[in-house]
Amino acid sequence: MEKNVYGVFDSNPELLAAISDLKAKGVTGTQMTVAADIKNYVQLGNEHTDILIIANQDKEDTLFLKIFHYFTDEGSGDLRSFFTKYGYSYDETKAMLEEVKAKKFILLLDEEVSIEELKACEARPKK
């Protein structure tokens, strides 16, 4: 099963708004995955416990570990493996890892959820 990128969000409130909107459209939490650099940065609340969160680490590294990861290009093993597993190319994976390093959140949806249909619903004028 593939995971397709629905969007990249700059903040936790933006991410939560997108999740709530998707749930209102019938997408379940088990069809969503959030990718983040640090798992503790993702605050979804008790109503979204069914959403998978994949992250490089659970908590922020010490200064020494940050320097070590920077020079060795390590520390992105969990996310790198995750994106590779779902068929993303090296360049796509590298771009997504840069997004999460910049403290952004990536929301992915299972392949059975049509992102095109969801976005088409958003583009329709409201009556």
DSSP file (Angstrom, degrees, kcal/mol; ACC not computed):
  #  RESIDUE AA STRUCTURE BP1 BP2  ACC     N-H-->O    O-->H-N    N-H-->O    O-->H-N    TCO  KAPPA ALPHA  PHI   PSI    X-CA   Y-CA   Z-CA
    1    1 A M              0   0    0      0, 0.0     2,-0.2     0, 0.0   109,-0.0   0.000 360.0 360.0 360.0 135.9    0.0    0.0    0.0
    2    2 A E        -     0   0    0     85,-0.0   109,-1.7     2,-0.0     2,-0.4  -0.498 360.0-144.0 -91.0 161.6    1.3    3.4   -0.9
    3    3 A K  E     -A  110   0A   0     83,-0.4     2,-0.4   107,-0.2   107,-0.2  -0.996  16.5-159.5-124.9 124.4    1.2    6.6    1.1
    4    4 A N  E     -A  109   0A   0    105,-3.0   105,-2.9    -2,-0.4     2,-0.4  -0.843  24.0-110.9-108.2 141.3    0.7    9.9   -0.8
    5    5 A V  E     +A  108   0A   0     -2,-0.4   103,-0.3   103,-0.2     3,-0.1  -0.551  31.2 178.2 -72.1 122.3    1.6   13.3    0.4
    6    6 A Y  E     -     0   0A   0    101,-3.2     2,-0.3    -2,-0.4   102,-0.2   0.829  62.3 -37.5 -88.0 -41.1   -1.5   15.4    1.2
    7    7 A G  E     -A  107   0A   0    100,-1.5   100,-2.8     2,-0.0     2,-0.4  -0.981  43.8-118.4-175.6 164.9    0.3   18.4    2.4
    8    8 A V  E     -A  106   0A   0     -2,-0.3     2,-0.4    98,-0.2    98,-0.2  -0.976  32.3-160.7-117.2 129.8    3.2   20.0    4.3
    9    9 A F  E     -A  105   0A   0     96,-3.2    96,-2.8    -2,-0.4    -2,-0.0  -0.920  19.1-152.7-122.0 137.4    2.2   22.2    7.3
   10   10 A D  S    S+     0   0    0     -2,-0.4     2,-0.3    94,-0.2    -1,-0.1   0.729  79.4  26.3 -77.0 -23.8    4.3   24.8    9.1
   11   11 A S  S  > S-     0   0    0      1,-0.1     4,-2.0    94,-0.1     5,-0.1  -0.939  75.6-114.7-142.2 160.7    2.6   24.4   12.4
   12   12 A N  H  > S+     0   0    0     -2,-0.3     4,-2.8     1,-0.2     5,-0.2   0.897 114.9  54.8 -61.6 -42.9    0.8   22.0   14.6
   13   13 A P  H  > S+     0   0    0      0, 0.0     4,-2.2     0, 0.0    -1,-0.2   0.895 108.4  49.3 -60.1 -38.4   -2.5   24.0   14.5
   14   14 A E  H  > S+     0   0    0      2,-0.2     4,-2.0     1,-0.2    -2,-0.2   0.916 111.7  49.4 -63.8 -42.1   -2.4   24.0   10.7
   15   15 A L  H  X S+     0   0    0     -4,-2.0     4,-2.4     1,-0.2    -1,-0.2   0.929 110.8  49.4 -61.1 -47.2   -1.9   20.2   10.8
   16   16 A L  H  X S+     0   0    0     -4,-2.8     4,-2.6     1,-0.2    -1,-0.2   0.884 108.9  52.8 -61.4 -39.4   -4.8   19.7   13.2
   17   17 A A  H  X S+     0   0    0     -4,-2.2     4,-2.3     2,-0.2    -1,-0.2   0.912 110.4  47.8 -62.8 -42.6   -7.1   21.8   11.0
   18   18 A A  H  X S+     0   0    0     -4,-2.0     4,-2.5     2,-0.2    -2,-0.2   0.907 111.9  49.8 -64.8 -41.9   -6.2   19.7    8.0
   19   19 A I  H  X S+     0   0    0     -4,-2.4     4,-2.6     2,-0.2    -2,-0.2   0.928 111.5  48.3 -62.9 -45.3   -6.8   16.5    9.9
   20   20 A S  H  X S+     0   0    0     -4,-2.6     4,-2.0     1,-0.2    -1,-0.2   0.904 111.6  50.3 -62.0 -41.4  -10.2   17.7   11.2
   21   21 A D  H  X S+     0   0    0     -4,-2.3     4,-1.1     2,-0.2    -1,-0.2   0.913 111.5  48.2 -62.7 -43.6  -11.2   18.7    7.7
   22   22 A L  H  <>S+     0   0    0     -4,-2.5     5,-2.4     1,-0.2     3,-0.5   0.905 110.3  51.1 -64.7 -41.4  -10.2   15.3    6.3
   23   23 A K  H ><5S+     0   0    0     -4,-2.6     3,-1.4     1,-0.2    -1,-0.2   0.878 106.1  55.4 -64.3 -35.9  -12.1   13.5    9.0
   24   24 A A  H 3<5S+     0   0    0     -4,-2.0    -1,-0.2     1,-0.3    -2,-0.2   0.780 106.0  53.1 -64.9 -26.1  -15.2   15.6    8.2
   25   25 A K  T 3<5S-     0   0    0     -4,-1.1    -1,-0.3    -3,-0.5    -2,-0.2   0.373 129.4 -96.2 -90.5   3.4  -14.9   14.4    4.6
   26   26 A G  T < 5S+     0   0    0     -3,-1.4     2,-0.4     1,-0.3    -3,-0.2   0.479  76.8 139.9  99.9   3.0  -14.8   10.8    5.8
   27   27 A V      < -     0   0    0     -5,-2.4    -1,-0.3    -6,-0.1     2,-0.2  -0.669  44.8-138.0 -79.7 131.4  -11.1   10.0    5.9
   28   28 A T    >   -     0   0    0     -2,-0.4     3,-1.4     1,-0.1     4,-0.2  -0.499  16.9-116.2 -88.7 159.8  -10.3    7.9    9.0
   29   29 A G  G >  S+     0   0    0      1,-0.3     3,-1.6     2,-0.2    23,-0.5   0.823 114.2  61.9 -61.9 -32.6   -7.3    8.4   11.3
   30   30 A T  G 3  S+     0   0    0      1,-0.3    -1,-0.3    21,-0.2    21,-0.1   0.644  99.1  56.9 -71.1 -12.3   -6.0    5.0   10.3
   31   31 A Q  G <  S+     0   0    0     -3,-1.4    79,-2.3    79,-0.1     2,-0.3   0.423  99.3  78.1 -92.8  -0.6   -5.7    6.2    6.7
   32   32 A M  E <   -B  109   0A   0     -3,-1.6    20,-1.4    77,-0.2     2,-0.4  -0.831  54.5-174.6-113.2 148.1   -3.5    9.1    7.8
   33   33 A T  E     -Bc 108  52A   0     75,-2.3    75,-3.2    -2,-0.3     2,-0.5  -0.997  10.9-153.4-137.4 136.5    0.2    9.3    8.7
   34   34 A V  E     -Bc 107  53A   0     18,-2.9    20,-2.9    -2,-0.4     2,-0.5  -0.948   6.8-159.4-111.4 128.5    2.1   12.3   10.1
   35   35 A A  E     +Bc 106  54A   0     71,-2.8    71,-2.3    -2,-0.5     2,-0.3  -0.916  22.9 158.4-106.4 131.8    5.9   12.6    9.4
   36   36 A A  E     - c   0  55A   0     18,-2.1    20,-0.9    -2,-0.5    21,-0.2  -0.960  48.0-122.7-146.8 161.0    7.9   14.8   11.7
   37   37 A D  E    S+     0   0A   0     63,-0.5    20,-1.4    67,-0.4    19,-0.7   0.936 103.8  26.4 -71.2 -46.3   11.4   15.3   12.8
   38   38 A I  E >  S- c   0  57A   0     18,-0.2     3,-1.8    62,-0.2     4,-0.5  -0.977  71.1-146.8-124.6 123.6   10.7   14.9   16.5
   39   39 A K  G >  S+     0   0    0     18,-3.0     3,-1.5    -2,-0.5    19,-0.2   0.843  97.1  61.6 -58.4 -37.0    7.7   12.9   17.7
   40   40 A N  G 3  S+     0   0    0     18,-1.5    -1,-0.3     1,-0.3    19,-0.1   0.691  93.0  66.1 -66.4 -17.0    7.1   15.1   20.7
   41   41 A Y  G <  S+     0   0    0     -3,-1.8     2,-0.8    17,-0.1    -1,-0.3   0.732  83.4  85.2 -74.2 -21.4    6.5   18.1   18.4
   42   42 A V    <   +     0   0    0     -3,-1.5     2,-0.7    -4,-0.5    -1,-0.1  -0.729  57.1 178.9 -86.8 110.9    3.3   16.4   17.0
   43   43 A Q        +     0   0    0     -2,-0.8   -27,-0.1     1,-0.1    -3,-0.1  -0.879  14.6 156.0-115.1  97.5    0.5   17.3   19.4
   44   44 A L        -     0   0    0     -2,-0.7     3,-0.3     1,-0.2    -1,-0.1   0.598  41.7-135.5 -99.4 -13.9   -2.7   15.7   18.0
   45   45 A G    >   -     0   0    0      1,-0.2     3,-1.0     2,-0.1    -1,-0.2  -0.106  37.5 -62.6  81.4 174.4   -4.8   15.5   21.2
   46   46 A N  G >  S+     0   0    0      1,-0.2     3,-0.8     2,-0.1    -1,-0.2   0.707 125.7  65.4 -72.1 -21.7   -6.9   12.6   22.5
   47   47 A E  G 3  S+     0   0    0     -3,-0.3    -1,-0.2     1,-0.2     3,-0.2   0.568 102.7  47.6 -80.7  -6.5   -9.3   12.6   19.6
   48   48 A H  G X   +     0   0    0     -3,-1.0     3,-1.3    -4,-0.1    -1,-0.2  -0.136  65.5 126.2-124.2  38.0   -6.7   11.6   17.0
   49   49 A T  T <   +     0   0    0     -3,-0.8    -1,-0.1     1,-0.2    -2,-0.1   0.622  66.3  67.5 -72.6 -12.0   -4.9    8.7   18.7
   50   50 A D  T 3  S+     0   0    0     -3,-0.2     2,-0.4     2,-0.1    -1,-0.2   0.448  77.2 101.8 -88.4   0.4   -5.5    6.4   15.7
   51   51 A I  S <  S-     0   0    0     -3,-1.3     2,-0.3   -20,-0.1   -18,-0.2  -0.722  74.1-126.0 -88.9 130.3   -3.1    8.4   13.4
   52   52 A L  E     -c   33   0A   0    -20,-1.4   -18,-2.9   -23,-0.5     2,-0.5  -0.570  21.6-161.1 -74.7 132.2    0.3    7.0   12.9
   53   53 A I  E     -c   34   0A   0     -2,-0.3     2,-0.5   -20,-0.2   -18,-0.2  -0.974   6.4-172.6-115.8 123.7    3.2    9.3   13.7
   54   54 A I  E     +c   35   0A   0    -20,-2.9   -18,-2.1    -2,-0.5     2,-0.3  -0.963  15.3 163.0-116.5 131.8    6.6    8.5   12.2
   55   55 A A  E     -c   36   0A   0     -2,-0.5   -18,-0.2   -20,-0.2   -17,-0.2  -0.939  49.1-118.7-145.0 162.6    9.6   10.5   13.3
   56   56 A N  E    S-     0   0A   0    -20,-0.9     2,-0.3   -19,-0.7    22,-0.3   0.871  97.1  -6.4 -68.2 -37.1   13.3   10.5   13.4
   57   57 A Q  E     -c   38   0A   0    -20,-1.4   -18,-3.0   -21,-0.2   -17,-0.2  -0.969  60.7-121.3-155.6 163.9   13.4   10.6   17.1
   58   58 A D  S    S+     0   0    0     -2,-0.3   -18,-1.5   -20,-0.2     2,-0.3   0.844  92.9  11.6 -80.5 -35.8   11.1   10.9   20.2
   59   59 A K  S    S-     0   0    0    -20,-0.1    -1,-0.1   -19,-0.1   -20,-0.1  -0.910  93.6 -74.7-141.4 166.7   12.7   14.0   21.7
   60   60 A E        -     0   0    0     -2,-0.3    -2,-0.0     1,-0.1     2,-0.0  -0.320  49.4-120.8 -66.9 141.1   15.2   16.7   20.8
   61   61 A D        -     0   0    0      1,-0.1    -1,-0.1     2,-0.1     2,-0.1  -0.289  25.6-102.9 -75.2 161.8   18.9   15.7   20.7
   62   62 A T     >  -     0   0    0      1,-0.1     4,-2.3    -2,-0.0     5,-0.2  -0.328  41.5 -99.7 -71.7 167.0   21.6   17.3   22.8
   63   63 A L  H  > S+     0   0    0      1,-0.2     4,-2.2     2,-0.2     5,-0.2   0.901 124.4  53.5 -58.0 -42.6   23.9   19.8   21.1
   64   64 A F  H  > S+     0   0    0      1,-0.2     4,-2.5     2,-0.2    -1,-0.2   0.926 109.7  46.8 -59.4 -46.0   26.6   17.1   20.7
   65   65 A L  H  > S+     0   0    0      2,-0.2     4,-3.0     1,-0.2     5,-0.2   0.865 109.2  54.8 -67.1 -35.7   24.2   14.7   19.0
   66   66 A K  H  X S+     0   0    0     -4,-2.3     4,-2.1     2,-0.2    -1,-0.2   0.928 111.0  45.2 -60.8 -44.5   22.9   17.5   16.7
   67   67 A I  H  X S+     0   0    0     -4,-2.2     4,-2.1     2,-0.2    -2,-0.2   0.917 113.2  50.6 -64.7 -43.6   26.4   18.2   15.5
   68   68 A F  H  X S+     0   0    0     -4,-2.5     4,-1.8     1,-0.2     6,-0.3   0.934 111.9  46.7 -59.6 -48.4   27.1   14.5   15.1
   69   69 A H  H  X>S+     0   0    0     -4,-3.0     4,-1.4     1,-0.2     5,-0.8   0.869 109.9  55.1 -63.7 -36.7   24.0   13.9   13.0
   70   70 A Y  H  <5S+     0   0    0     -4,-2.1    -1,-0.2    -5,-0.2    -2,-0.2   0.929 113.8  38.6 -62.4 -46.2   24.8   17.0   10.9
   71   71 A F  H  <5S+     0   0    0     -4,-2.1    -1,-0.2     1,-0.2    -2,-0.2   0.729 123.3  40.0 -80.9 -21.8   28.2   15.8    9.9
   72   72 A T  H  <5S-     0   0    0     -4,-1.8    -1,-0.2    -5,-0.2    -2,-0.2   0.514  98.3-129.7-103.1  -5.8   27.3   12.1    9.5
   73   73 A D  T  <5 +     0   0    0     -4,-1.4     3,-0.3     1,-0.2     2,-0.2   0.801  66.5 130.9  57.6  30.2   23.9   12.6    7.8
   74   74 A E      < +     0   0    0     -5,-0.8    -1,-0.2    -6,-0.3    -2,-0.1  -0.547  29.1  70.1-101.1 174.3   22.5   10.2   10.4
   75   75 A G  S    S+     0   0    0     -2,-0.2     4,-0.2    -3,-0.1    -1,-0.2   0.354  83.2  79.9  99.0  -5.7   19.4   10.7   12.5
   76   76 A S     >  +     0   0    0     -3,-0.3     4,-3.0     1,-0.1     5,-0.3   0.100  55.3 113.5-116.0  21.6   17.0   10.4    9.6
   77   77 A G  H  > S+     0   0    0      2,-0.2     4,-2.5     1,-0.2     5,-0.2   0.894  74.4  49.1 -61.3 -44.6   17.0    6.6    9.5
   78   78 A D  H  > S+     0   0    0    -22,-0.3     4,-2.1     2,-0.2    -1,-0.2   0.957 119.3  37.2 -62.8 -50.7   13.4    6.1   10.6
   79   79 A L  H  > S+     0   0    0      2,-0.2     4,-3.0     1,-0.2     5,-0.3   0.904 115.4  54.2 -69.4 -40.9   11.9    8.5    8.1
   80   80 A R  H  X S+     0   0    0     -4,-3.0     4,-2.2     1,-0.2    -2,-0.2   0.935 112.5  44.2 -58.4 -46.1   14.4    7.7    5.3
   81   81 A S  H  X S+     0   0    0     -4,-2.5     4,-2.5    -5,-0.3    -1,-0.2   0.893 112.8  52.9 -64.7 -40.3   13.4    4.0    5.7
   82   82 A F  H  X S+     0   0    0     -4,-2.1     4,-1.4    -5,-0.2    -2,-0.2   0.950 112.2  43.0 -60.8 -51.3    9.7    4.8    5.8
   83   83 A F  H  <>S+     0   0    0     -4,-3.0     5,-2.3     1,-0.2    -1,-0.2   0.881 114.9  50.3 -66.0 -37.7    9.8    6.9    2.6
   84   84 A T  H ><5S+     0   0    0     -4,-2.2     3,-1.9    -5,-0.3    -1,-0.2   0.904 105.8  56.7 -64.8 -41.3   11.9    4.4    0.8
   85   85 A K  H 3<5S+     0   0    0     -4,-2.5    -1,-0.2     1,-0.3    -2,-0.2   0.848 106.3  50.5 -58.4 -35.5    9.6    1.6    1.9
   86   86 A Y  T 3<5S-     0   0    0     -4,-1.4   -83,-0.4    -5,-0.1    -1,-0.3   0.203 124.4-100.7 -93.8  16.3    6.7    3.4    0.2
   87   87 A G  T < 5 +     0   0    0     -3,-1.9     2,-0.2     1,-0.2    -3,-0.2   0.599  66.3 152.9  85.7  12.7    8.5    3.9   -3.1
   88   88 A Y      < -     0   0    0     -5,-2.3    -1,-0.2     1,-0.1    -2,-0.0  -0.554  43.8-118.3 -76.0 141.4    9.7    7.5   -2.8
   89   89 A S     >  -     0   0    0     -2,-0.2     4,-2.7     1,-0.1     5,-0.2  -0.155  27.3-101.5 -70.9 170.7   12.9    8.3   -4.8
   90   90 A Y  H  > S+     0   0    0      1,-0.2     4,-2.7     2,-0.2     5,-0.2   0.923 124.1  47.1 -58.8 -45.6   16.1    9.4   -3.2
   91   91 A D  H  > S+     0   0    0      2,-0.2     4,-2.3     1,-0.2    -1,-0.2   0.897 112.8  48.3 -66.4 -41.1   15.4   13.1   -4.3
   92   92 A E  H  > S+     0   0    0      2,-0.2     4,-2.2     1,-0.2    -1,-0.2   0.926 113.7  47.7 -63.6 -44.1   11.8   13.0   -3.0
   93   93 A T  H  X S+     0   0    0     -4,-2.7     4,-2.6     1,-0.2    -2,-0.2   0.921 110.8  50.9 -62.4 -44.9   12.9   11.5    0.3
   94   94 A K  H  X S+     0   0    0     -4,-2.7     4,-1.9     1,-0.2    -1,-0.2   0.904 110.0  50.3 -60.5 -42.1   15.7   14.1    0.6
   95   95 A A  H  X S+     0   0    0     -4,-2.3     4,-1.6     1,-0.2    -1,-0.2   0.901 112.1  46.9 -63.9 -41.3   13.2   16.9    0.0
   96   96 A M  H  X S+     0   0    0     -4,-2.2     4,-2.2     1,-0.2    -2,-0.2   0.877 109.6  53.5 -69.7 -36.3   10.8   15.5    2.6
   97   97 A L  H  X S+     0   0    0     -4,-2.6     4,-2.1     1,-0.2    -1,-0.2   0.871 106.6  53.1 -65.1 -35.3   13.6   15.1    5.1
   98   98 A E  H  X S+     0   0    0     -4,-1.9     4,-1.3    -5,-0.2    -1,-0.2   0.894 107.2  52.9 -64.3 -39.2   14.5   18.7    4.6
   99   99 A E  H  <>S+     0   0    0     -4,-1.6     5,-1.8     1,-0.2     3,-0.3   0.935 111.5  44.0 -61.7 -47.2   10.9   19.8    5.3
  100  100 A V  H ><5S+     0   0    0     -4,-2.2     3,-1.6     1,-0.2   -63,-0.5   0.845 108.4  57.7 -71.1 -31.0   10.8   17.9    8.6
  101  101 A K  H 3<5S+     0   0    0     -4,-2.1    -1,-0.2     1,-0.3    -2,-0.2   0.820 100.5  59.0 -63.8 -28.4   14.2   19.2    9.6
  102  102 A A  T 3<5S-     0   0    0     -4,-1.3    -1,-0.3    -3,-0.3    -2,-0.2   0.204 127.5-104.1 -83.9  16.0   12.7   22.6    9.2
  103  103 A K  T < 5S+     0   0    0     -3,-1.6     2,-0.2     1,-0.2    -3,-0.2   0.775  77.3 138.5  67.2  30.6   10.2   21.6   11.9
  104  104 A K      < -     0   0    0     -5,-1.8     2,-0.4    -6,-0.1   -67,-0.4  -0.626  48.2-129.0 -99.3 164.0    7.4   21.1    9.4
  105  105 A F  E     -A    9   0A   0    -96,-2.8   -96,-3.2    -2,-0.2     2,-0.5  -0.934  11.1-152.7-115.8 135.9    4.8   18.3    9.4
  106  106 A I  E     -AB   8  35A   0    -71,-2.3   -71,-2.8    -2,-0.4     2,-0.6  -0.937   7.3-156.2-109.0 125.8    4.0   16.1    6.4
  107  107 A L  E     -AB   7  34A   0   -100,-2.8  -101,-3.2    -2,-0.5  -100,-1.5  -0.901  14.1-173.1-103.3 121.4    0.5   14.6    6.2
  108  108 A L  E     -AB   5  33A   0    -75,-3.2   -75,-2.3    -2,-0.6     2,-0.4  -0.856   7.8-154.7-114.5 149.3    0.3   11.4    4.1
  109  109 A L  E     -AB   4  32A   0   -105,-2.9  -105,-3.0    -2,-0.3   -77,-0.2  -0.927  27.6-101.7-122.3 147.6   -2.8    9.5    3.2
  110  110 A D  E >   -A    3   0A   0    -79,-2.3     3,-1.9    -2,-0.4  -107,-0.2  -0.260  39.9-108.1 -61.5 154.9   -3.2    5.8    2.2
  111  111 A E  T 3  S+     0   0    0   -109,-1.7    -1,-0.1     1,-0.3     4,-0.1   0.738 113.9  67.4 -62.8 -24.7   -3.5    5.2   -1.5
  112  112 A E  T 3  S+     0   0    0   -110,-0.2     2,-0.6     2,-0.1    -1,-0.3   0.670  85.3  83.2 -72.0 -13.0   -7.2    4.3   -1.3
  113  113 A V  S <  S-     0   0    0     -3,-1.9     2,-0.9   -82,-0.1     3,-0.1  -0.817  82.0-137.4 -90.8 121.0   -7.9    7.9   -0.4
  114  114 A S     >  -     0   0    0     -2,-0.6     4,-2.0     1,-0.2     5,-0.1  -0.686  17.4-172.1 -83.9 107.3   -8.1   10.0   -3.6
  115  115 A I  H  > S+     0   0    0     -2,-0.9     4,-2.7     1,-0.2     5,-0.2   0.867  86.5  57.6 -65.0 -36.2   -6.3   13.3   -2.9
  116  116 A E  H  > S+     0   0    0      1,-0.2     4,-2.1     2,-0.2    -1,-0.2   0.921 107.4  46.7 -61.2 -43.8   -7.5   14.6   -6.2
  117  117 A E  H  > S+     0   0    0      2,-0.2     4,-2.0     1,-0.2    -1,-0.2   0.908 112.5  50.2 -64.6 -41.8  -11.1   14.1   -5.2
  118  118 A L  H  X S+     0   0    0     -4,-2.0     4,-1.5     1,-0.2    -2,-0.2   0.924 113.2  45.0 -62.6 -44.4  -10.6   15.7   -1.8
  119  119 A K  H  X S+     0   0    0     -4,-2.7     4,-1.5     1,-0.2    -1,-0.2   0.829 109.4  56.2 -70.4 -31.0   -8.9   18.7   -3.3
  120  120 A A  H  X S+     0   0    0     -4,-2.1     4,-1.1    -5,-0.2    -1,-0.2   0.882 105.4  52.4 -66.1 -37.7  -11.6   19.0   -6.0
  121  121 A C  H  < S+     0   0    0     -4,-2.0     3,-0.3     1,-0.2    -2,-0.2   0.882 108.6  50.8 -63.5 -37.8  -14.2   19.1   -3.2
  122  122 A E  H  < S+     0   0    0     -4,-1.5    -1,-0.2     1,-0.2    -2,-0.2   0.837 108.2  52.5 -67.5 -32.6  -12.3   22.0   -1.6
  123  123 A A  H  < S+     0   0    0     -4,-1.5    -1,-0.2    -5,-0.1    -2,-0.2   0.708  86.7 100.0 -79.3 -20.1  -12.2   23.9   -4.9
  124  124 A R  S  < S-     0   0    0     -4,-1.1     2,-0.1    -3,-0.3    -3,-0.0  -0.412  83.7-108.7 -67.0 139.7  -15.9   23.7   -5.5
  125  125 A P        -     0   0    0      0, 0.0     2,-0.3     0, 0.0    -1,-0.1  -0.436  32.3-119.5 -68.4 143.2  -17.8   26.9   -4.6
  126  126 A K              0   0    0      1,-0.1    -4,-0.0    -2,-0.1    -3,-0.0  -0.637 360.0 360.0 -84.6 139.5  -19.9   26.6   -1.4
  127  127 A K              0   0    0     -2,-0.3    -1,-0.1     0, 0.0     0, 0.0   0.405 360.0 360.0 -99.7 360.0  -23.6   27.3   -1.8
